[in-house]
Amino acid sequence: MAGLICSKCGSPVTSEQMRAEESLIRLSDNKILAANRWFDAVCPVCGPLLANKMGHHGTIKSKRLKELFPNDKLRILRDKLSAERFRQLKAARKGRQALTEEEIGLLRKMLE
């Protein structure tokens, strides 16, 4: 991942894998305003460390939603959901909207 730097000495670091992701979600509409990703990294000066990188969309939930609702399932849901709810689902698949586990469960039941 480009752009990671050591928080101790400021040197560029190499990331090994993403460990966690935090999302800043607006309560009124569940829009993801920012995401902070944490990586296991190695600094050439300081050694192993935990480095972070800010972004504008979530990646972990987005990946999960793309697995749960691939494009062929989206066609089915488009017919069953209102235009606004379908827009929210598409935004969630892009990592720009957060869906609750309850909402995901309801969408899965619609596909049964």
Secondary structure by P-SEA (a helix, b strand, c coil): cccccccccccbbbbccccccccccccccccccbbbbbbbcccccccbbbbbbbbccccaaaaaaaaaccaaaaaaaaaaccaaaaaaaaaaaaccccccaaaaaaaaaaac
